[in-house]
Amino acid sequence: MEHLYAPWRYSYVSEEKIEGCVFCHIAKNKDEEKYQVLFYDELCYVVMNKFPYSPGHMMVIPYFHTDKIEELEEEIWMRVSKRARQAVKLLKEVMPCEGVNIGMNLGKAAGAGIEQHVHYHVLPRWIGDTNFISTVGGTRVYPAEFDEIFNKLKANASKYFE
């Protein structure tokens, strides 16, 4: 049997589990480096996805706790949408990626991993960034170190989020 090592996943199984909503917890502790918050303002924040689909995968999260976008005030909706657009520009220019997936999974049936708090996903993409190993081996291969990507994006975030 062959083994693939993913040492960054150790924190998933070893660290203390957060009680309640993880996004509300991060919002209250956004200055703690371990949460990898790239940017925040008075209505929302932008954070790296701890378990990304691709390197550079980030999320835009309103502070208002709800699982329904229709419950967001117009100003909050407009702000998270603006921050998602700025995140796309950051990824295209700093990563640099060839494309970007952006979207929301609303509800468990739609694939939401954290269904109780709405959030945008913003994922950089490259031609050929997925291959047979995901399908055959049920394993995803990441071509970069996550902390390195976070540091690169964080160093440039203030240029894109105004």
C-alpha positions in Angstrom: 0.0 0.0 0.0 1.3 3.5 -0.9 0.9 6.4 1.5 0.5 10.1 0.8 1.4 12.4 3.6 -0.6 15.6 4.3 1.0 17.1 7.4 -1.1 20.2 7.2 -4.2 18.1 7.9 -2.8 17.2 11.4 -4.3 20.4 12.8 -7.7 19.3 11.6 -7.6 16.2 13.8 -5.6 17.5 16.7 -6.7 21.1 17.4 -9.5 22.0 19.8 -12.9 22.0 18.1 -14.7 25.4 18.0 -18.1 25.5 19.8 -20.9 27.0 17.7 -20.4 28.8 14.4 -16.8 28.7 13.2 -17.3 31.9 11.2 -18.7 33.8 14.1 -15.7 32.5 16.2 -13.2 33.7 13.6 -15.0 37.1 13.4 -14.4 37.6 17.2 -10.8 36.5 16.9 -9.9 37.9 13.5 -6.6 39.3 14.6 -5.2 35.9 15.6 -2.8 34.9 12.8 -3.9 31.2 12.9 -7.2 32.1 11.3 -5.5 33.7 8.3 -7.8 36.6 7.9 -6.7 38.6 4.9 -8.9 41.7 5.4 -11.8 42.9 7.4 -14.1 46.0 7.7 -17.2 46.8 9.7 -19.5 44.4 7.7 -17.5 41.4 6.6 -14.1 39.8 6.4 -12.0 37.8 3.9 -10.3 34.6 5.2 -8.3 31.8 3.7 -10.2 28.5 3.5 -8.6 26.2 6.0 -9.5 23.1 3.9 -9.2 24.5 0.3 -10.2 23.1 -3.0 -7.2 24.8 -4.5 -4.2 26.9 -3.1 -5.4 30.4 -2.5 -9.1 29.5 -1.9 -10.6 32.2 0.2 -14.0 33.1 1.6 -15.9 36.4 2.1 -18.0 36.2 5.2 -20.5 38.7 6.6 -20.5 39.2 10.3 -24.3 38.9 10.4 -25.1 35.3 11.2 -27.7 33.7 8.9 -28.0 30.8 6.5 -30.3 32.9 4.1 -28.9 35.5 1.8 -32.4 37.0 1.6 -32.0 38.0 5.3 -28.9 40.1 4.6 -29.4 43.8 4.6 -28.8 45.4 1.2 -25.7 47.2 2.4 -24.2 43.9 3.7 -25.0 42.0 0.5 -23.4 44.8 -1.6 -20.3 44.8 0.6 -19.6 41.1 0.5 -20.2 41.1 -3.2 -17.7 44.0 -3.6 -15.2 42.1 -1.4 -15.6 39.0 -3.6 -14.9 41.0 -6.7 -11.8 42.5 -5.1 -10.7 39.0 -4.0 -10.9 37.9 -7.7 -8.7 40.8 -8.7 -6.2 40.0 -5.9 -6.0 36.3 -7.0 -5.6 37.1 -10.8 -2.8 39.6 -10.2 -0.9 38.1 -7.3 -1.2 34.3 -7.7 -1.4 34.8 -10.9 -4.2 32.4 -11.8 -5.8 31.8 -15.2 -9.4 31.7 -14.0 -11.5 32.0 -10.8 -14.5 30.1 -9.5 -16.8 32.2 -7.3 -20.0 31.2 -5.6 -22.1 30.2 -2.6 -23.4 26.8 -1.5 -26.7 27.6 0.3 -27.9 24.7 2.3 -26.6 21.1 2.8 -28.3 19.9 -0.3 -26.3 22.5 -2.3 -23.0 21.3 -0.8 -22.5 23.8 2.0 -19.9 22.5 4.5 -20.8 25.2 7.0 -24.4 25.7 6.2 -25.5 27.9 9.1 -23.6 31.0 8.0 -23.6 32.3 4.4 -20.3 32.9 2.7 -18.8 33.4 -0.8 -16.1 31.1 -2.0 -13.4 32.5 -4.3 -11.1 29.9 -5.8 -8.1 30.5 -8.1 -7.9 28.0 -11.1 -5.3 27.0 -13.6 -5.6 25.0 -16.8 -4.7 21.4 -15.8 -5.0 22.0 -12.0 -7.1 18.9 -11.6 -6.1 15.5 -12.9 -6.7 11.8 -12.6 -5.4 11.4 -9.1 -8.5 13.2 -7.7 -10.7 10.8 -9.5 -8.7 7.6 -9.3 -7.0 8.1 -5.9 -9.5 10.2 -4.1 -6.6 12.5 -3.4 -5.9 16.1 -4.2 -2.4 17.3 -4.9 -1.6 20.9 -4.0 1.4 22.5 -5.8 2.2 25.1 -3.2 2.7 25.6 0.6 -0.4 27.2 2.1 1.4 29.5 4.5 3.5 30.9 1.7 0.4 31.7 -0.3 -1.3 33.3 2.6 1.7 35.5 3.3 1.9 36.5 -0.4 -1.8 37.4 -0.5 -1.8 39.1 2.9 1.2 41.3 1.9 -0.8 42.5 -1.1 -4.3 42.6 0.3 -4.4 46.3 1.2 -3.8 47.2 -2.4 -7.0 45.4 -3.5 -9.4 45.8 -0.5 -10.2 49.5 -0.1 
